[in-house]
């Protein structure tokens, strides 16, 4: 499989986790690259600011998050890592259910609710994804997608400190997304912080092998991958123009060798 396509698929999959986790993974999926002489992208009028934040996030990833994630993957058995990922993904079903209803998608809301109930009971609190084995699947939904459904289609790209890639629309939806995420309501501060950290580290560890798949201008690659991913989710699978076909993303034929 082409490396670029694989990385894009991984970035899209990360969206099913908490927004904080997803954004950090996207931001840390590559180190910074040099700025090219291309014309400014209409979707990224704040590119100068965004690049500076991108560099800041990248430094934090290289010297803090990545080393921790590497150690976590080294000492944690694969089945346990899978269980951790399943657990946090299951918590996200509540957000999907609520936003599906807000978007007028009762069928998806029903499937998401079923997934949460099945995995929370038969899957021992979500550690096992029994629902997928039963072919019960739902499209991930969040409040940024809800705002797009309500009419806010086009939005400026924005890189947030610590949180990574976003848009003005998706950033506006963050408070609602956090309000529908169960970890937010854990009363014990230490437990809440520990769960959040575990979510971030586990997801970052799962993407350690993807770092060399980004080609060309890394900032623009991640930006275009994020924007295409969001458009894919908002349109329920209908992709627009493929940013990976642009001239920036040069690759060698050897990259596609088995």
Backbone as CSV, one residue per row, in Angstrom:
resi,resn,N_x,N_y,N_z,CA_x,CA_y,CA_z,C_x,C_y,C_z
1,UNK,0.846,-1.190,0.000,0.000,0.000,0.000,0.881,1.239,0.000
2,UNK,0.538,2.282,-0.729,1.340,3.490,-0.746,1.474,4.078,0.644
3,UNK,2.630,4.573,0.928,2.881,5.103,2.254,1.997,6.313,2.556
4,UNK,1.858,7.212,1.582,1.085,8.421,1.821,-0.347,8.057,2.163
5,UNK,-0.932,7.159,1.420,-2.308,6.773,1.679,-2.465,6.137,3.042
6,UNK,-1.472,5.362,3.455,-1.532,4.719,4.753,-1.527,5.739,5.861
7,UNK,-0.671,6.748,5.759,-0.603,7.759,6.800,-1.909,8.543,6.862
8,UNK,-2.464,8.853,5.681,-3.719,9.592,5.669,-4.815,8.793,6.345
9,UNK,-4.849,7.494,6.094,-5.855,6.652,6.732,-5.682,6.648,8.236
10,UNK,-4.440,6.636,8.693,-4.177,6.630,10.122,-4.612,7.930,10.761
11,UNK,-4.327,9.058,10.092,-4.743,10.341,10.614,-6.252,10.395,10.743
12,UNK,-6.960,9.864,9.769,-8.409,9.880,9.784,-8.939,9.013,10.924
13,UNK,-8.312,7.863,11.138,-8.743,6.961,12.195,-8.573,7.585,13.562
14,UNK,-7.547,8.389,13.741,-7.288,9.001,15.040,-8.423,9.901,15.480
15,UNK,-9.269,10.323,14.563,-10.348,11.225,14.892,-11.360,10.588,15.827
16,UNK,-11.390,9.263,15.882,-12.341,8.588,16.749,-12.004,8.710,18.223
17,UNK,-10.814,9.170,18.546,-10.418,9.315,19.935,-10.738,10.724,20.409
18,UNK,-10.386,11.038,21.639,-10.654,12.377,22.154,-9.943,13.404,21.295
19,UNK,-10.513,14.617,21.208,-9.942,15.644,20.351,-8.531,16.011,20.776
20,UNK,-8.288,16.059,22.068,-6.945,16.387,22.532,-5.954,15.347,22.040
21,UNK,-6.297,14.087,22.175,-5.419,13.010,21.732,-5.189,13.065,20.247
22,UNK,-6.251,13.175,19.499,-6.149,13.198,18.045,-5.255,14.327,17.574
23,UNK,-5.438,15.507,18.131,-4.684,16.659,17.665,-3.209,16.529,17.996
24,UNK,-2.891,16.036,19.188,-1.495,15.843,19.545,-0.830,14.821,18.638
25,UNK,-1.568,13.783,18.293,-1.024,12.756,17.399,-0.738,13.363,16.031
26,UNK,-1.659,14.149,15.523,-1.457,14.778,14.228,-0.267,15.724,14.277
27,UNK,-0.190,16.497,15.343,0.893,17.463,15.464,2.231,16.768,15.610
28,UNK,2.238,15.612,16.280,3.485,14.919,16.538,3.828,13.857,15.535
29,UNK,3.017,13.731,14.493,3.226,12.663,13.524,4.429,12.938,12.632
30,UNK,4.985,14.155,12.728,6.156,14.479,11.921,6.888,15.653,12.533
31,UNK,8.171,15.776,12.178,8.914,16.944,12.600,8.707,18.056,11.594
32,UNK,9.062,19.282,11.957,8.811,20.424,11.094,9.666,20.379,9.854
33,UNK,9.134,20.998,8.798,9.866,21.068,7.549,9.978,22.495,7.075
34,UNK,10.713,22.719,6.014,10.923,24.068,5.511,9.707,24.544,4.750
35,UNK,9.470,25.845,4.777,8.356,26.435,4.090,8.682,26.600,2.624
36,UNK,7.748,26.232,1.755,7.974,26.339,0.330,7.501,27.690,-0.160
37,UNK,7.721,27.980,-1.437,7.385,29.272,-2.021,6.038,29.234,-2.712
38,UNK,5.157,28.336,-2.326,3.848,28.250,-2.932,3.002,29.450,-2.560
39,UNK,1.964,29.684,-3.367,1.007,30.724,-3.047,0.241,30.315,-1.796
40,UNK,-0.173,31.284,-0.969,-0.912,30.958,0.258,-2.184,30.185,-0.047
41,UNK,-2.516,29.250,0.816,-3.736,28.480,0.670,-4.894,29.305,1.227
42,UNK,-6.000,29.455,0.484,-7.138,30.234,0.983,-7.687,29.721,2.302
43,UNK,-7.540,28.421,2.542,-8.041,27.838,3.784,-7.096,28.063,4.960
44,UNK,-5.901,28.626,4.677,-4.890,28.803,5.723,-4.308,30.220,5.682
45,UNK,-5.142,31.248,5.896,-4.644,32.622,5.836,-3.726,32.970,6.997
46,UNK,-3.734,32.180,8.059,-2.884,32.429,9.220,-1.675,31.496,9.218
47,UNK,-1.156,31.170,8.039,-0.091,30.166,7.939,1.150,30.549,8.734
48,UNK,1.513,31.833,8.722,2.700,32.257,9.459,2.575,31.941,10.946
49,UNK,1.452,32.289,11.541,1.195,31.989,12.957,1.123,30.482,13.181
50,UNK,0.413,29.805,12.291,0.230,28.362,12.455,1.550,27.609,12.419
51,UNK,2.463,28.050,11.551,3.763,27.375,11.467,4.552,27.528,12.771
52,UNK,4.456,28.687,13.380,5.177,28.904,14.635,4.625,27.992,15.735
53,UNK,3.312,27.860,15.788,2.703,26.974,16.780,3.058,25.525,16.470
54,UNK,3.117,25.196,15.170,3.489,23.845,14.749,4.882,23.485,15.257
55,UNK,5.818,24.425,15.150,7.187,24.196,15.632,7.180,23.971,17.141
56,UNK,6.418,24.787,17.846,6.318,24.646,19.307,5.785,23.268,19.688
57,UNK,4.711,22.855,19.037,4.131,21.545,19.325,5.092,20.416,18.986
58,UNK,5.836,20.605,17.896,6.760,19.556,17.468,7.896,19.363,18.469
59,UNK,8.394,20.446,19.027,9.458,20.354,20.026,8.966,19.586,21.251
60,UNK,7.746,19.886,21.688,7.177,19.169,22.824,7.041,17.682,22.531
61,UNK,6.654,17.370,21.297,6.500,15.968,20.939,7.838,15.242,20.927
62,UNK,8.838,15.846,20.290,10.130,15.169,20.143,10.840,14.949,21.473
63,UNK,10.683,15.911,22.399,11.449,15.812,23.640,10.620,15.342,24.835
64,UNK,9.312,15.210,24.673,8.487,14.776,25.803,7.587,13.601,25.431
65,UNK,6.654,13.832,24.520,5.644,12.817,24.240,6.220,11.586,23.546
66,UNK,7.032,11.787,22.533,7.558,10.642,21.788,8.403,9.707,22.651
67,UNK,9.347,10.214,23.462,10.120,9.294,24.303,9.248,8.488,25.262
68,UNK,8.227,9.142,25.836,7.329,8.434,26.746,6.538,7.367,25.995
69,UNK,6.058,7.723,24.806,5.286,6.771,24.006,6.147,5.579,23.590
70,UNK,7.409,5.838,23.276,8.318,4.763,22.895,8.517,3.788,24.051
71,UNK,8.718,4.326,25.251,8.877,3.472,26.421,7.604,2.696,26.729
72,UNK,6.457,3.350,26.571,5.173,2.698,26.824,4.976,1.510,25.888
73,UNK,5.290,1.703,24.610,5.100,0.603,23.664,6.076,-0.539,23.925
74,UNK,7.246,-0.195,24.403,8.260,-1.218,24.661,7.864,-2.145,25.806
75,UNK,7.276,-1.590,26.844,6.994,-2.385,28.040,5.549,-2.885,28.123
76,UNK,4.669,-2.387,27.241,3.250,-2.760,27.324,2.917,-3.812,26.278
77,UNK,2.395,-4.965,26.661,2.021,-6.015,25.697,0.964,-5.499,24.721
78,UNK,1.010,-5.994,23.488,0.075,-5.550,22.452,-1.391,-5.719,22.856
79,UNK,-1.789,-6.854,23.453,-3.198,-6.998,23.845,-3.647,-5.926,24.834
80,UNK,-2.750,-5.538,25.734,-3.094,-4.508,26.705,-3.226,-3.150,26.024
81,UNK,-2.328,-2.857,25.081,-2.441,-1.609,24.333,-3.753,-1.556,23.560
82,UNK,-4.141,-2.685,22.963,-5.396,-2.743,22.235,-6.572,-2.483,23.171
83,UNK,-6.517,-3.048,24.361,-7.585,-2.849,25.326,-7.709,-1.400,25.768
84,UNK,-6.579,-0.739,25.959,-6.592,0.669,26.341,-7.236,1.515,25.244
85,UNK,-6.840,1.253,23.996,-7.426,1.989,22.879,-8.920,1.754,22.762
86,UNK,-9.345,0.514,22.951,-10.773,0.189,22.902,-11.548,0.928,23.990
87,UNK,-10.967,1.005,25.168,-11.628,1.652,26.303,-11.948,3.117,26.006
88,UNK,-10.941,3.855,25.519,-11.152,5.278,25.245,-12.047,5.490,24.029
89,UNK,-11.936,4.619,23.053,-12.814,4.715,21.889,-14.269,4.509,22.291
90,UNK,-14.488,3.592,23.221,-15.849,3.320,23.680,-16.454,4.539,24.374
91,UNK,-15.652,5.268,25.132,-16.148,6.482,25.784,-16.595,7.518,24.759
92,UNK,-15.958,7.518,23.597,-16.308,8.470,22.546,-17.651,8.193,21.895
93,UNK,-18.220,7.013,22.134,-19.515,6.686,21.541,-20.628,7.600,22.067
94,UNK,-20.492,8.080,23.290,-21.505,8.977,23.853,-21.553,10.268,23.050
95,UNK,-20.390,10.823,22.750,-20.319,12.035,21.934,-20.898,11.786,20.548
96,UNK,-20.601,10.636,19.979,-21.124,10.308,18.661,-22.642,10.217,18.675
97,UNK,-23.195,9.592,19.702,-24.648,9.458,19.795,-25.334,10.817,19.842
98,UNK,-24.863,11.703,20.716,-25.481,13.013,20.864,-25.371,13.845,19.594
99,UNK,-24.197,13.843,18.969,-24.017,14.638,17.763,-24.760,14.039,16.572
100,UNK,-24.912,12.739,16.548,-25.705,12.112,15.492,-27.151,12.583,15.569
101,UNK,-27.682,12.683,16.774,-29.045,13.168,16.956,-29.160,14.630,16.532
102,UNK,-28.158,15.439,16.881,-28.173,16.847,16.513,-28.076,17.035,14.998
103,UNK,-27.462,16.076,14.318,-27.309,16.158,12.867,-28.449,15.472,12.123
104,UNK,-29.424,14.943,12.848,-30.540,14.265,12.199,-30.173,12.904,11.650
105,UNK,-29.326,12.176,12.371,-28.905,10.842,11.955,-29.284,9.825,13.026
106,UNK,-30.566,9.536,13.170,-31.005,8.622,14.229,-30.448,7.213,14.090
107,UNK,-30.270,6.743,12.861,-29.746,5.389,12.668,-28.323,5.278,13.212
108,UNK,-27.493,6.272,12.919,-26.117,6.253,13.424,-26.105,6.391,14.943
109,UNK,-27.016,7.199,15.473,-27.126,7.343,16.927,-27.484,6.010,17.570
110,UNK,-28.386,5.266,16.941,-28.770,3.966,17.466,-27.626,2.979,17.456
111,UNK,-26.856,2.986,16.355,-25.716,2.064,16.280,-24.654,2.421,17.311
112,UNK,-24.402,3.716,17.482,-23.402,4.145,18.456,-23.829,3.796,19.872
113,UNK,-25.112,3.992,20.164,-25.629,3.625,21.484,-25.490,2.120,21.715
114,UNK,-25.795,1.345,20.695,-25.664,-0.110,20.803,-24.216,-0.507,21.051
115,UNK,-23.298,0.144,20.360,-21.880,-0.155,20.548,-21.476,0.124,21.995
116,UNK,-21.920,1.254,22.510,-21.536,1.621,23.881,-22.087,0.618,24.889
117,UNK,-23.345,0.232,24.731,-23.969,-0.695,25.668,-23.329,-2.086,25.594
118,UNK,-23.107,-2.552,24.365,-22.517,-3.886,24.193,-21.091,-3.932,24.730
119,UNK,-20.277,-2.953,24.335,-18.882,-2.968,24.752,-18.703,-2.672,26.232
120,UNK,-19.608,-1.867,26.801,-19.500,-1.541,28.224,-19.889,-2.718,29.105
121,UNK,-20.693,-3.618,28.579,-21.140,-4.782,29.362,-20.373,-6.035,28.964
122,UNK,-20.628,-6.522,27.769,-19.967,-7.738,27.301,-18.476,-7.530,27.094
123,UNK,-18.070,-6.285,26.843,-16.653,-5.993,26.596,-15.906,-5.537,27.826
124,UNK,-16.478,-5.785,29.016,-15.800,-5.448,30.271,-15.367,-3.979,30.324
125,UNK,-16.364,-3.097,30.232,-16.079,-1.666,30.340,-15.479,-1.066,29.088
126,UNK,-15.538,-1.781,27.977,-15.002,-1.260,26.729,-13.615,-1.748,26.392
127,UNK,-13.046,-2.590,27.220,-11.699,-3.106,26.951,-11.678,-4.002,25.716
128,UNK,-12.815,-4.628,25.416,-12.917,-5.486,24.240,-14.003,-4.923,23.314
129,UNK,-13.686,-4.841,22.034,-14.633,-4.294,21.056,-15.523,-5.418,20.520
130,UNK,-16.437,-5.870,21.350,-17.339,-6.955,20.981,-18.300,-6.497,19.885
131,UNK,-18.698,-5.224,19.918,-19.666,-4.709,18.945,-19.156,-4.837,17.515
132,UNK,-17.888,-4.570,17.301,-17.337,-4.689,15.946,-17.355,-6.141,15.482
133,UNK,-17.130,-7.067,16.389,-17.187,-8.491,16.042,-18.612,-8.896,15.673
134,UNK,-19.587,-8.145,16.204,-20.989,-8.384,15.874,-21.425,-7.553,14.674
135,UNK,-20.450,-6.878,14.034,-20.684,-6.031,12.862,-21.612,-4.855,13.179
136,UNK,-21.507,-4.337,14.394,-22.233,-3.125,14.781,-21.237,-1.973,14.724
137,UNK,-21.360,-1.121,13.721,-20.399,-0.042,13.504,-21.138,1.275,13.325
138,UNK,-20.479,2.368,13.721,-21.075,3.695,13.604,-20.010,4.684,13.155
139,UNK,-20.424,5.714,12.432,-19.509,6.773,12.019,-19.282,7.731,13.183
140,UNK,-18.025,8.056,13.454,-17.714,8.994,14.537,-18.262,10.378,14.206
141,UNK,-18.871,11.018,15.190,-19.410,12.366,15.018,-18.977,13.228,16.200
142,UNK,-18.733,14.516,15.937,-18.396,15.458,16.998,-19.087,16.786,16.707
143,UNK,-18.929,17.759,17.603,-19.685,18.999,17.459,-19.166,19.860,16.317
144,UNK,-17.897,19.702,15.952,-17.393,20.413,14.779,-18.139,19.967,13.532
145,UNK,-18.383,18.657,13.414,-19.159,18.139,12.291,-20.617,18.601,12.372
146,UNK,-21.131,18.704,13.581,-22.497,19.191,13.752,-22.618,20.635,13.272
147,UNK,-21.637,21.474,13.622,-21.656,22.864,13.165,-21.597,22.943,11.641
148,UNK,-20.833,22.034,11.025,-20.760,22.001,9.563,-22.112,21.603,8.973
149,UNK,-22.769,20.630,9.605,-24.091,20.203,9.143,-25.099,21.336,9.265
150,UNK,-24.930,22.168,10.281,-25.840,23.290,10.489,-25.530,24.479,9.585
151,UNK,-24.474,24.384,8.757,-24.213,25.446,7.792,-22.816,26.028,7.776
152,UNK,-22.005,25.767,8.815,-20.649,26.323,8.862,-19.716,25.367,8.121
153,UNK,-19.770,25.397,6.803,-19.022,24.445,5.989,-17.541,24.809,5.890
154,UNK,-17.237,25.996,5.401,-15.849,26.409,5.193,-15.330,27.118,6.444
155,UNK,-14.129,26.742,6.855,-13.556,27.350,8.048,-12.046,27.438,7.921
156,UNK,-11.478,28.453,8.531,-10.029,28.663,8.450,-9.260,27.631,9.271
157,UNK,-8.144,27.195,8.712,-7.274,26.247,9.397,-6.591,26.951,10.560
158,UNK,-6.443,26.235,11.673,-5.853,26.823,12.871,-5.081,25.751,13.632
159,UNK,-3.819,26.034,13.953,-3.023,25.127,14.776,-3.028,25.661,16.201
160,UNK,-3.509,24.845,17.128,-3.626,25.261,18.521,-2.416,24.809,19.331
161,UNK,-1.920,25.657,20.230,-0.834,25.234,21.114,-1.254,23.990,21.897
162,UNK,-0.401,22.987,21.915,-0.632,21.711,22.592,-1.678,20.847,21.903
163,UNK,-2.760,21.438,21.405,-3.850,20.656,20.827,-3.644,20.333,19.357
164,UNK,-2.836,21.106,18.656,-2.503,20.779,17.275,-3.496,21.242,16.235
165,UNK,-3.592,20.530,15.089,-4.411,20.942,13.948,-5.889,21.052,14.278
166,UNK,-6.511,22.101,13.766,-7.933,22.305,13.965,-8.411,23.303,12.909
167,UNK,-9.618,23.754,13.042,-10.145,24.875,12.263,-10.868,25.772,13.251
168,UNK,-11.219,26.968,12.799,-11.950,27.879,13.670,-13.282,27.247,14.078
169,UNK,-13.913,26.534,13.156,-15.181,25.863,13.448,-14.988,24.736,14.468
170,UNK,-13.995,23.883,14.241,-13.774,22.758,15.141,-13.349,23.215,16.533
171,UNK,-12.574,24.309,16.579,-12.178,24.863,17.873,-13.395,25.366,18.634
172,UNK,-14.341,25.956,17.921,-15.578,26.432,18.555,-16.385,25.269,19.126
173,UNK,-16.214,24.080,18.539,-16.945,22.911,19.016,-16.271,22.171,20.148
174,UNK,-15.029,22.544,20.486,-14.295,21.831,21.530,-14.999,21.827,22.891
175,UNK,-15.527,22.966,23.370,-16.194,22.930,24.684,-17.330,21.922,24.738
176,UNK,-18.143,21.854,23.677,-19.248,20.899,23.652,-18.736,19.471,23.615
177,UNK,-17.664,19.228,22.868,-17.099,17.878,22.807,-16.551,17.445,24.161
178,UNK,-15.891,18.367,24.848,-15.354,18.039,26.165,-16.482,17.795,27.164
179,UNK,-17.590,18.518,26.989,-18.723,18.360,27.902,-19.419,17.016,27.729
180,UNK,-19.221,16.370,26.584,-19.860,15.075,26.343,-18.883,13.910,26.469
181,UNK,-17.686,14.182,27.011,-16.689,13.121,27.183,-16.644,12.729,28.653
182,UNK,-16.934,11.481,28.999,-17.070,11.064,30.395,-15.876,11.376,31.294
183,UNK,-14.658,11.330,30.764,-13.482,11.582,31.598,-13.537,12.983,32.209
184,UNK,-14.204,13.911,31.535,-14.317,15.276,32.033,-14.950,15.314,33.417
185,UNK,-15.798,14.339,33.715,-16.570,14.366,34.949,-15.987,13.481,36.054
186,UNK,-14.789,12.969,35.836,-14.112,12.230,36.908,-13.706,13.235,37.985
187,UNK,-14.196,13.069,39.195,-13.989,14.060,40.242,-12.562,14.097,40.762
188,UNK,-11.923,12.964,40.829,-10.558,12.911,41.334,-9.608,13.484,40.277
189,UNK,-8.943,14.571,40.606,-8.061,15.242,39.644,-6.935,14.335,39.166
190,UNK,-6.370,13.576,40.071,-5.252,12.699,39.710,-5.702,11.611,38.746
191,UNK,-6.877,11.035,39.011,-7.395,9.991,38.130,-7.729,10.560,36.761
192,UNK,-8.370,11.734,36.733,-8.724,12.362,35.461,-7.474,12.687,34.638
193,UNK,-6.466,13.241,35.288,-5.224,13.566,34.585,-4.523,12.300,34.105
194,UNK,-4.572,11.249,34.925,-3.932,9.990,34.542,-4.593,9.355,33.339
195,UNK,-5.921,9.374,33.296,-6.651,8.809,32.159,-6.362,9.594,30.883
196,UNK,-6.325,10.911,30.992,-6.039,11.747,29.827,-4.632,11.482,29.302
197,UNK,-3.672,11.401,30.211,-2.290,11.138,29.814,-2.158,9.761,29.168
198,UNK,-2.824,8.771,29.736,-2.760,7.423,29.180,-3.344,7.388,27.774
199,UNK,-4.443,8.092,27.570,-5.065,8.162,26.248,-4.103,8.742,25.224
200,UNK,-3.460,9.837,25.577,-2.532,10.511,24.667,-1.320,9.623,24.363
201,UNK,-0.716,9.067,25.398,0.485,8.254,25.219,0.183,6.988,24.422
202,UNK,-0.932,6.338,24.709,-1.287,5.113,23.996,-1.486,5.373,22.514
203,UNK,-2.159,6.465,22.179,-2.398,6.789,20.769,-1.102,7.167,20.063
204,UNK,-0.262,7.932,20.735,1.026,8.317,20.140,1.888,7.086,19.906
205,UNK,1.857,6.146,20.830,2.641,4.919,20.686,2.177,4.128,19.473
206,UNK,0.884,4.162,19.197,0.354,3.419,18.066,0.749,3.984,16.721
207,UNK,1.287,5.203,16.707,1.650,5.841,15.444,3.158,6.053,15.283
208,UNK,3.939,5.426,16.141,5.389,5.618,16.054,5.957,5.151,14.716
209,UNK,5.339,4.129,14.134,5.861,3.593,12.877,5.444,4.420,11.666
210,UNK,4.601,5.432,11.865,4.066,6.196,10.740,4.869,7.458,10.427
211,UNK,5.835,7.811,11.245,6.478,9.119,11.138,7.199,9.359,9.811
212,UNK,7.788,8.310,9.241,8.567,8.494,8.023,7.704,8.483,6.769
213,UNK,6.399,8.361,6.934,5.514,8.276,5.776,5.143,9.637,5.211
214,UNK,5.388,10.701,5.956,5.048,12.041,5.481,6.134,12.531,4.542
215,UNK,5.696,13.072,3.405,6.624,13.496,2.360,6.489,14.997,2.102
216,UNK,7.530,15.600,1.525,7.475,17.001,1.123,7.446,17.941,2.317
217,UNK,6.754,19.069,2.160,6.612,20.059,3.212,5.709,19.468,4.294
218,UNK,6.291,19.150,5.428,5.571,18.418,6.458,4.384,19.205,7.017
219,UNK,4.577,20.500,7.222,3.477,21.318,7.742,2.277,21.258,6.808
220,UNK,2.516,21.453,5.524,1.402,21.472,4.567,0.826,20.078,4.349
221,UNK,1.659,19.066,4.457,1.150,17.703,4.326,0.140,17.424,5.434
222,UNK,0.514,17.734,6.675,-0.375,17.482,7.802,-1.620,18.357,7.707
223,UNK,-1.443,19.617,7.310,-2.598,20.503,7.155,-3.581,19.950,6.134
224,UNK,-3.083,19.571,4.955,-3.971,19.079,3.908,-4.606,17.744,4.290
225,UNK,-3.826,16.892,4.975,-4.379,15.618,5.418,-5.496,15.844,6.429
226,UNK,-5.284,16.795,7.335,-6.312,17.085,8.339,-7.573,17.644,7.687
227,UNK,-7.408,18.618,6.792,-8.571,19.231,6.154,-9.327,18.224,5.295
228,UNK,-8.591,17.350,4.605,-9.258,16.331,3.794,-9.981,15.329,4.696
229,UNK,-9.345,14.990,5.807,-9.963,14.064,6.749,-11.269,14.630,7.295
230,UNK,-11.244,15.891,7.674,-12.456,16.516,8.204,-13.551,16.588,7.145
231,UNK,-13.160,16.917,5.901,-14.162,16.966,4.840,-14.752,15.584,4.588
232,UNK,-13.927,14.563,4.680,-14.382,13.184,4.519,-15.442,12.852,5.573
233,UNK,-15.180,13.253,6.814,-16.102,12.960,7.901,-17.393,13.775,7.791
234,UNK,-17.251,15.050,7.442,-18.420,15.923,7.339,-19.344,15.481,6.215
235,UNK,-18.746,15.034,5.111,-19.544,14.610,3.956,-19.902,13.132,4.005
236,UNK,-19.620,12.479,5.137,-19.920,11.054,5.305,-19.287,10.182,4.225
237,UNK,-18.021,10.465,3.954,-17.264,9.588,3.060,-17.068,10.086,1.652
238,UNK,-17.615,11.237,1.304,-17.435,11.768,-0.044,-16.251,12.716,-0.033
239,UNK,-15.167,12.302,-0.675,-13.942,13.091,-0.698,-13.962,14.122,-1.819
240,UNK,-13.359,15.268,-1.514,-13.208,16.285,-2.548,-11.880,16.093,-3.253
241,UNK,-11.212,17.202,-3.578,-9.914,17.130,-4.240,-8.905,16.476,-3.312
242,UNK,-8.041,15.686,-3.886,-7.041,14.963,-3.112,-5.782,15.807,-2.978
243,UNK,-5.439,16.287,-1.764,-4.231,17.098,-1.603,-2.970,16.311,-1.857
244,UNK,-3.043,14.990,-1.814,-1.851,14.183,-2.012,-1.455,14.117,-3.488
245,UNK,-2.323,14.648,-4.373,-1.989,14.682,-5.784,-1.214,15.935,-6.142
246,UNK,-1.038,16.848,-5.176,-0.349,18.104,-5.439,1.126,17.864,-5.700
247,UNK,1.747,18.864,-6.357,3.153,18.710,-6.723,4.064,18.676,-5.501
248,UNK,3.576,19.241,-4.349,4.441,19.272,-3.158,4.842,17.881,-2.714
249,UNK,3.919,16.936,-2.870,4.135,15.637,-2.292,4.884,14.734,-3.262
250,UNK,6.178,14.956,-3.313,7.024,14.164,-4.190,7.393,12.874,-3.483
251,UNK,7.515,11.840,-4.250,7.880,10.550,-3.662,8.716,9.780,-4.668
252,UNK,9.380,8.790,-4.136,10.203,7.941,-4.960,9.478,6.630,-5.184
253,UNK,9.632,6.060,-6.401,8.944,4.803,-6.695,9.317,3.703,-5.722
254,UNK,10.496,3.838,-5.116,10.939,2.809,-4.170,10.060,2.776,-2.922
255,UNK,9.376,3.919,-2.642,8.501,3.964,-1.479,7.346,2.999,-1.590
256,UNK,7.002,2.592,-2.803,5.846,1.738,-3.009,6.225,0.266,-3.221
257,UNK,7.499,-0.001,-3.055,7.955,-1.386,-3.232,7.546,-2.220,-2.045
258,UNK,7.273,-3.488,-2.265,6.874,-4.371,-1.171,8.063,-4.603,-0.236
